[in-house]
Amino acid sequence: MSFNPKYTITDKILNSLTTIASAREVIKQAYLSPELEEKLRQRALLLNAHASTALSGNKLSLKQVETLYKNKKT
C-alpha cells in the first residue's frame, strides 16, 4: 500500500519555496569567522537543551540553562 499525499502546489507555496531556496544559498555562501561559528553552535546547543528539557517539565529558564552549561551554580 503506497502513500499518496493530497496537496496542491499553489503559487503562494511555490513562491515561498523559491524564497527559501534563495535565502539558503545566501546563507551557504556567507563567510563565518570560526569565532562566530562557535558562538552560534553554542547558542543552538543551549536553545536545544532548554527546549527539549522544557518538554520534559523542566522549569529552568534559558539563562539558568546557560549558567549550568558554564558550570556555575544556579
Biopython code that builds the backbone (N, CA, C, O; Angstrom):
import numpy as np
from Bio.PDB.StructureBuilder import StructureBuilder

atoms = [
    (1, "MET", "N", (0.839, -1.172, 0.000)),
    (1, "MET", "CA", (0.000, 0.000, 0.000)),
    (1, "MET", "C", (0.893, 1.248, 0.000)),
    (1, "MET", "O", (1.668, 1.445, 0.935)),
    (2, "SER", "N", (0.796, 2.076, -1.017)),
    (2, "SER", "CA", (1.627, 3.274, -1.093)),
    (2, "SER", "C", (0.865, 4.483, -0.556)),
    (2, "SER", "O", (-0.365, 4.528, -0.558)),
    (3, "PHE", "N", (1.629, 5.437, -0.106)),
    (3, "PHE", "CA", (1.061, 6.661, 0.445)),
    (3, "PHE", "C", (0.994, 7.703, -0.657)),
    (3, "PHE", "O", (2.013, 8.024, -1.268)),
    (4, "ASN", "N", (-0.181, 8.229, -0.915)),
    (4, "ASN", "CA", (-0.371, 9.272, -1.916)),
    (4, "ASN", "C", (-0.916, 10.518, -1.232)),
    (4, "ASN", "O", (-2.124, 10.642, -1.031)),
    (5, "PRO", "N", (-0.011, 11.458, -0.868)),
    (5, "PRO", "CA", (-0.480, 12.655, -0.171)),
    (5, "PRO", "C", (-1.372, 13.493, -1.083)),
    (5, "PRO", "O", (-1.189, 13.523, -2.300)),
    (6, "LYS", "N", (-2.330, 14.165, -0.476)),
    (6, "LYS", "CA", (-3.242, 15.012, -1.230)),
    (6, "LYS", "C", (-2.893, 16.473, -0.951)),
    (6, "LYS", "O", (-3.211, 17.006, 0.113)),
    (7, "TYR", "N", (-2.252, 17.100, -1.898)),
    (7, "TYR", "CA", (-1.918, 18.509, -1.775)),
    (7, "TYR", "C", (-1.793, 19.108, -3.169)),
    (7, "TYR", "O", (-1.662, 18.397, -4.165)),
    (8, "THR", "N", (-1.835, 20.414, -3.208)),
    (8, "THR", "CA", (-1.672, 21.144, -4.452)),
    (8, "THR", "C", (-0.608, 22.197, -4.245)),
    (8, "THR", "O", (-0.633, 22.934, -3.260)),
    (9, "ILE", "N", (0.317, 22.267, -5.168)),
    (9, "ILE", "CA", (1.344, 23.307, -5.086)),
    (9, "ILE", "C", (0.756, 24.577, -5.681)),
    (9, "ILE", "O", (0.613, 24.716, -6.896)),
    (10, "THR", "N", (0.423, 25.491, -4.791)),
    (10, "THR", "CA", (-0.165, 26.763, -5.213)),
    (10, "THR", "C", (0.941, 27.751, -5.550)),
    (10, "THR", "O", (2.114, 27.495, -5.278)),
    (11, "ASP", "N", (0.570, 28.870, -6.138)),
    (11, "ASP", "CA", (1.550, 29.920, -6.437)),
    (11, "ASP", "C", (2.214, 30.415, -5.156)),
    (11, "ASP", "O", (3.417, 30.673, -5.134)),
    (12, "LYS", "N", (1.431, 30.546, -4.099)),
    (12, "LYS", "CA", (1.978, 31.013, -2.823)),
    (12, "LYS", "C", (3.027, 30.042, -2.293)),
    (12, "LYS", "O", (4.091, 30.463, -1.838)),
    (13, "ILE", "N", (2.731, 28.744, -2.352)),
    (13, "ILE", "CA", (3.688, 27.729, -1.884)),
    (13, "ILE", "C", (4.934, 27.750, -2.753)),
    (13, "ILE", "O", (6.048, 27.695, -2.234)),
    (14, "LEU", "N", (4.766, 27.827, -4.050)),
    (14, "LEU", "CA", (5.905, 27.851, -4.966)),
    (14, "LEU", "C", (6.776, 29.074, -4.721)),
    (14, "LEU", "O", (8.002, 28.968, -4.713)),
    (15, "ASN", "N", (6.154, 30.240, -4.519)),
    (15, "ASN", "CA", (6.915, 31.459, -4.228)),
    (15, "ASN", "C", (7.668, 31.334, -2.906)),
    (15, "ASN", "O", (8.814, 31.768, -2.794)),
    (16, "SER", "N", (7.024, 30.744, -1.917)),
    (16, "SER", "CA", (7.681, 30.556, -0.615)),
    (16, "SER", "C", (8.874, 29.610, -0.743)),
    (16, "SER", "O", (9.932, 29.872, -0.171)),
    (17, "LEU", "N", (8.716, 28.528, -1.478)),
    (17, "LEU", "CA", (9.824, 27.589, -1.679)),
    (17, "LEU", "C", (10.989, 28.248, -2.419)),
    (17, "LEU", "O", (12.152, 27.993, -2.108)),
    (18, "THR", "N", (10.671, 29.088, -3.389)),
    (18, "THR", "CA", (11.710, 29.800, -4.132)),
    (18, "THR", "C", (12.451, 30.771, -3.211)),
    (18, "THR", "O", (13.676, 30.873, -3.266)),
    (19, "THR", "N", (11.708, 31.476, -2.370)),
    (19, "THR", "CA", (12.325, 32.407, -1.415)),
    (19, "THR", "C", (13.236, 31.662, -0.439)),
    (19, "THR", "O", (14.341, 32.117, -0.141)),
    (20, "ILE", "N", (12.771, 30.531, 0.051)),
    (20, "ILE", "CA", (13.568, 29.725, 0.979)),
    (20, "ILE", "C", (14.839, 29.229, 0.305)),
    (20, "ILE", "O", (15.917, 29.289, 0.897)),
    (21, "ALA", "N", (14.728, 28.747, -0.910)),
    (21, "ALA", "CA", (15.900, 28.244, -1.640)),
    (21, "ALA", "C", (16.907, 29.363, -1.877)),
    (21, "ALA", "O", (18.112, 29.145, -1.759)),
    (22, "SER", "N", (16.427, 30.550, -2.209)),
    (22, "SER", "CA", (17.326, 31.690, -2.420)),
    (22, "SER", "C", (18.026, 32.089, -1.126)),
    (22, "SER", "O", (19.231, 32.340, -1.124)),
    (23, "ALA", "N", (17.287, 32.148, -0.041)),
    (23, "ALA", "CA", (17.866, 32.506, 1.259)),
    (23, "ALA", "C", (18.888, 31.463, 1.688)),
    (23, "ALA", "O", (19.927, 31.800, 2.256)),
    (24, "ARG", "N", (18.594, 30.208, 1.419)),
    (24, "ARG", "CA", (19.519, 29.118, 1.775)),
    (24, "ARG", "C", (20.857, 29.275, 1.045)),
    (24, "ARG", "O", (21.918, 29.059, 1.632)),
    (25, "GLU", "N", (20.802, 29.646, -0.214)),
    (25, "GLU", "CA", (22.030, 29.848, -0.986)),
    (25, "GLU", "C", (22.849, 31.000, -0.435)),
    (25, "GLU", "O", (24.073, 30.910, -0.345)),
    (26, "VAL", "N", (22.180, 32.081, -0.067)),
    (26, "VAL", "CA", (22.888, 33.223, 0.517)),
    (26, "VAL", "C", (23.598, 32.791, 1.791)),
    (26, "VAL", "O", (24.758, 33.140, 2.009)),
    (27, "ILE", "N", (22.909, 32.036, 2.626)),
    (27, "ILE", "CA", (23.495, 31.570, 3.885)),
    (27, "ILE", "C", (24.654, 30.624, 3.622)),
    (27, "ILE", "O", (25.691, 30.715, 4.280)),
    (28, "LYS", "N", (24.489, 29.712, 2.664)),
    (28, "LYS", "CA", (25.556, 28.754, 2.361)),
    (28, "LYS", "C", (26.819, 29.455, 1.858)),
    (28, "LYS", "O", (27.929, 28.984, 2.105)),
    (29, "GLN", "N", (26.654, 30.575, 1.156)),
    (29, "GLN", "CA", (27.795, 31.285, 0.585)),
    (29, "GLN", "C", (28.411, 32.306, 1.549)),
    (29, "GLN", "O", (29.488, 32.839, 1.283)),
    (30, "ALA", "N", (27.740, 32.575, 2.648)),
    (30, "ALA", "CA", (28.221, 33.582, 3.599)),
    (30, "ALA", "C", (29.438, 33.060, 4.364)),
    (30, "ALA", "O", (29.525, 31.879, 4.698)),
    (31, "TYR", "N", (30.366, 33.964, 4.630)),
    (31, "TYR", "CA", (31.547, 33.603, 5.415)),
    (31, "TYR", "C", (31.253, 33.826, 6.886)),
    (31, "TYR", "O", (30.730, 34.869, 7.280)),
    (32, "LEU", "N", (31.591, 32.843, 7.684)),
    (32, "LEU", "CA", (31.501, 32.973, 9.134)),
    (32, "LEU", "C", (32.894, 32.775, 9.708)),
    (32, "LEU", "O", (33.587, 31.811, 9.382)),
    (33, "SER", "N", (33.289, 33.695, 10.558)),
    (33, "SER", "CA", (34.571, 33.509, 11.224)),
    (33, "SER", "C", (34.449, 32.308, 12.150)),
    (33, "SER", "O", (33.351, 31.990, 12.607)),
    (34, "PRO", "N", (35.557, 31.640, 12.430)),
    (34, "PRO", "CA", (35.490, 30.488, 13.348)),
    (34, "PRO", "C", (34.905, 30.863, 14.711)),
    (34, "PRO", "O", (34.203, 30.065, 15.331)),
    (35, "GLU", "N", (35.197, 32.079, 15.172)),
    (35, "GLU", "CA", (34.685, 32.512, 16.471)),
    (35, "GLU", "C", (33.165, 32.656, 16.440)),
    (35, "GLU", "O", (32.479, 32.222, 17.365)),
    (36, "LEU", "N", (32.640, 33.266, 15.377)),
    (36, "LEU", "CA", (31.203, 33.436, 15.265)),
    (36, "LEU", "C", (30.518, 32.086, 15.082)),
    (36, "LEU", "O", (29.458, 31.841, 15.658)),
    (37, "GLU", "N", (31.116, 31.218, 14.289)),
    (37, "GLU", "CA", (30.541, 29.893, 14.091)),
    (37, "GLU", "C", (30.440, 29.143, 15.419)),
    (37, "GLU", "O", (29.422, 28.510, 15.696)),
    (38, "GLU", "N", (31.481, 29.209, 16.235)),
    (38, "GLU", "CA", (31.462, 28.539, 17.542)),
    (38, "GLU", "C", (30.393, 29.146, 18.449)),
    (38, "GLU", "O", (29.693, 28.425, 19.160)),
    (39, "LYS", "N", (30.268, 30.471, 18.422)),
    (39, "LYS", "CA", (29.257, 31.147, 19.242)),
    (39, "LYS", "C", (27.853, 30.713, 18.813)),
    (39, "LYS", "O", (26.999, 30.467, 19.664)),
    (40, "LEU", "N", (27.609, 30.620, 17.519)),
    (40, "LEU", "CA", (26.311, 30.192, 17.018)),
    (40, "LEU", "C", (26.027, 28.741, 17.382)),
    (40, "LEU", "O", (24.895, 28.394, 17.719)),
    (41, "ARG", "N", (27.059, 27.886, 17.315)),
    (41, "ARG", "CA", (26.876, 26.479, 17.693)),
    (41, "ARG", "C", (26.504, 26.349, 19.168)),
    (41, "ARG", "O", (25.611, 25.581, 19.526)),
    (42, "GLN", "N", (27.198, 27.107, 20.021)),
    (42, "GLN", "CA", (26.900, 27.045, 21.457)),
    (42, "GLN", "C", (25.493, 27.564, 21.744)),
    (42, "GLN", "O", (24.782, 27.008, 22.582)),
    (43, "ARG", "N", (25.096, 28.617, 21.057)),
    (43, "ARG", "CA", (23.753, 29.167, 21.249)),
    (43, "ARG", "C", (22.689, 28.141, 20.840)),
    (43, "ARG", "O", (21.687, 27.956, 21.530)),
    (44, "ALA", "N", (22.930, 27.484, 19.706)),
    (44, "ALA", "CA", (21.990, 26.455, 19.240)),
    (44, "ALA", "C", (21.912, 25.304, 20.235)),
    (44, "ALA", "O", (20.832, 24.771, 20.491)),
    (45, "LEU", "N", (23.050, 24.922, 20.793)),
    (45, "LEU", "CA", (23.075, 23.844, 21.786)),
    (45, "LEU", "C", (22.264, 24.235, 23.026)),
    (45, "LEU", "O", (21.489, 23.431, 23.544)),
    (46, "LEU", "N", (22.443, 25.457, 23.494)),
    (46, "LEU", "CA", (21.699, 25.923, 24.671)),
    (46, "LEU", "C", (20.195, 25.977, 24.399)),
    (46, "LEU", "O", (19.395, 25.535, 25.223)),
    (47, "LEU", "N", (19.817, 26.516, 23.250)),
    (47, "LEU", "CA", (18.403, 26.605, 22.912)),
    (47, "LEU", "C", (17.784, 25.212, 22.782)),
    (47, "LEU", "O", (16.649, 24.985, 23.204)),
    (48, "ASN", "N", (18.531, 24.295, 22.202)),
    (48, "ASN", "CA", (18.055, 22.924, 22.045)),
    (48, "ASN", "C", (17.888, 22.263, 23.413)),
    (48, "ASN", "O", (16.873, 21.619, 23.678)),
    (49, "ALA", "N", (18.879, 22.424, 24.271)),
    (49, "ALA", "CA", (18.809, 21.833, 25.619)),
    (49, "ALA", "C", (17.637, 22.414, 26.402)),
    (49, "ALA", "O", (16.903, 21.684, 27.068)),
    (50, "HIS", "N", (17.469, 23.715, 26.318)),
    (50, "HIS", "CA", (16.378, 24.368, 27.044)),
    (50, "HIS", "C", (15.025, 23.884, 26.538)),
    (50, "HIS", "O", (14.148, 23.554, 27.336)),
    (51, "ALA", "N", (14.849, 23.840, 25.236)),
    (51, "ALA", "CA", (13.559, 23.437, 24.664)),
    (51, "ALA", "C", (13.252, 21.969, 24.957)),
    (51, "ALA", "O", (12.127, 21.631, 25.322)),
    (52, "SER", "N", (14.235, 21.111, 24.800)),
    (52, "SER", "CA", (13.957, 19.684, 24.986)),
    (52, "SER", "C", (13.713, 19.338, 26.453)),
    (52, "SER", "O", (12.886, 18.476, 26.754)),
    (53, "THR", "N", (14.422, 19.999, 27.369)),
    (53, "THR", "CA", (14.172, 19.715, 28.784)),
    (53, "THR", "C", (12.863, 20.349, 29.244)),
    (53, "THR", "O", (12.213, 19.838, 30.156)),
    (54, "ALA", "N", (12.473, 21.459, 28.617)),
    (54, "ALA", "CA", (11.193, 22.089, 28.958)),
    (54, "ALA", "C", (10.037, 21.151, 28.591)),
    (54, "ALA", "O", (9.027, 21.098, 29.293)),
    (55, "LEU", "N", (10.193, 20.419, 27.499)),
    (55, "LEU", "CA", (9.168, 19.456, 27.106)),
    (55, "LEU", "C", (8.988, 18.373, 28.164)),
    (55, "LEU", "O", (7.907, 17.802, 28.307)),
    (56, "SER", "N", (10.060, 18.100, 28.900)),
    (56, "SER", "CA", (10.007, 17.076, 29.946)),
    (56, "SER", "C", (9.554, 17.639, 31.280)),
    (56, "SER", "O", (9.544, 16.927, 32.284)),
    (57, "GLY", "N", (9.179, 18.913, 31.301)),
    (57, "GLY", "CA", (8.683, 19.511, 32.526)),
    (57, "GLY", "C", (9.706, 20.316, 33.310)),
    (57, "GLY", "O", (9.389, 20.829, 34.384)),
    (58, "ASN", "N", (10.924, 20.437, 32.799)),
    (58, "ASN", "CA", (11.949, 21.219, 33.475)),
    (58, "ASN", "C", (11.563, 22.696, 33.436)),
    (58, "ASN", "O", (11.225, 23.220, 32.374)),
    (59, "LYS", "N", (11.611, 23.360, 34.572)),
    (59, "LYS", "CA", (11.173, 24.753, 34.672)),
    (59, "LYS", "C", (12.328, 25.753, 34.634)),
    (59, "LYS", "O", (12.119, 26.940, 34.884)),
    (60, "LEU", "N", (13.543, 25.293, 34.325)),
    (60, "LEU", "CA", (14.675, 26.216, 34.262)),
    (60, "LEU", "C", (14.505, 27.211, 33.120)),
    (60, "LEU", "O", (14.015, 26.870, 32.043)),
    (61, "SER", "N", (14.921, 28.446, 33.380)),
    (61, "SER", "CA", (14.892, 29.456, 32.327)),
    (61, "SER", "C", (16.090, 29.230, 31.399)),
    (61, "SER", "O", (17.008, 28.476, 31.722)),
    (62, "LEU", "N", (16.064, 29.886, 30.259)),
    (62, "LEU", "CA", (17.190, 29.785, 29.328)),
    (62, "LEU", "C", (18.470, 30.293, 29.992)),
    (62, "LEU", "O", (19.541, 29.717, 29.799)),
    (63, "LYS", "N", (18.364, 31.354, 30.762)),
    (63, "LYS", "CA", (19.526, 31.902, 31.468)),
    (63, "LYS", "C", (20.074, 30.880, 32.470)),
    (63, "LYS", "O", (21.291, 30.746, 32.600)),
    (64, "GLN", "N", (19.215, 30.169, 33.169)),
    (64, "GLN", "CA", (19.659, 29.153, 34.120)),
    (64, "GLN", "C", (20.347, 27.991, 33.399)),
    (64, "GLN", "O", (21.344, 27.461, 33.889)),
    (65, "VAL", "N", (19.824, 27.599, 32.246)),
    (65, "VAL", "CA", (20.460, 26.539, 31.462)),
    (65, "VAL", "C", (21.842, 26.986, 31.017)),
    (65, "VAL", "O", (22.793, 26.205, 31.042)),
    (66, "GLU", "N", (21.951, 28.246, 30.610)),
    (66, "GLU", "CA", (23.245, 28.788, 30.194)),
    (66, "GLU", "C", (24.236, 28.798, 31.358)),
    (66, "GLU", "O", (25.416, 28.493, 31.180)),
    (67, "THR", "N", (23.754, 29.148, 32.537)),
    (67, "THR", "CA", (24.588, 29.156, 33.727)),
    (67, "THR", "C", (25.093, 27.745, 34.040)),
    (67, "THR", "O", (26.269, 27.557, 34.352)),
    (68, "LEU", "N", (24.205, 26.764, 33.954)),
    (68, "LEU", "CA", (24.609, 25.378, 34.182)),
    (68, "LEU", "C", (25.632, 24.917, 33.135)),
    (68, "LEU", "O", (26.578, 24.194, 33.450)),
    (69, "TYR", "N", (25.425, 25.345, 31.898)),
    (69, "TYR", "CA", (26.348, 24.984, 30.817)),
    (69, "TYR", "C", (27.753, 25.500, 31.120)),
    (69, "TYR", "O", (28.749, 24.859, 30.786)),
    (70, "LYS", "N", (27.812, 26.653, 31.750)),
    (70, "LYS", "CA", (29.105, 27.255, 32.078)),
    (70, "LYS", "C", (29.646, 26.748, 33.415)),
    (70, "LYS", "O", (30.600, 27.313, 33.949)),
    (71, "ASN", "N", (29.042, 25.686, 33.960)),
    (71, "ASN", "CA", (29.467, 25.049, 35.218)),
    (71, "ASN", "C", (29.399, 25.978, 36.411)),
    (71, "ASN", "O", (30.274, 25.959, 37.276)),
    (72, "LYS", "N", (28.351, 26.794, 36.453)),
    (72, "LYS", "CA", (28.165, 27.667, 37.593)),
    (72, "LYS", "C", (26.915, 27.225, 38.338)),
    (72, "LYS", "O", (26.054, 26.549, 37.774)),
    (73, "LYS", "N", (26.817, 27.607, 39.606)),
    (73, "LYS", "CA", (25.645, 27.262, 40.383)),
    (73, "LYS", "C", (24.479, 28.146, 39.953)),
    (73, "LYS", "O", (24.658, 29.314, 39.608)),
    (74, "THR", "N", (23.283, 27.565, 39.982)),
    (74, "THR", "CA", (22.088, 28.344, 39.645)),
    (74, "THR", "C", (21.063, 28.220, 40.744)),
    (74, "THR", "O", (19.983, 28.803, 40.650)),
]
sb = StructureBuilder()
sb.init_structure("model")
sb.init_model(0)
sb.init_chain("A")
sb.init_seg("    ")
for serial, (resi, resn, name, xyz) in enumerate(atoms, 1):
    if name == "N":
        sb.init_residue(resn, " ", resi, " ")
    sb.init_atom(name, np.array(xyz, "f"), 0.0, 1.0, " ", f" {name:<3s}", serial, name[0])
structure = sb.get_structure()
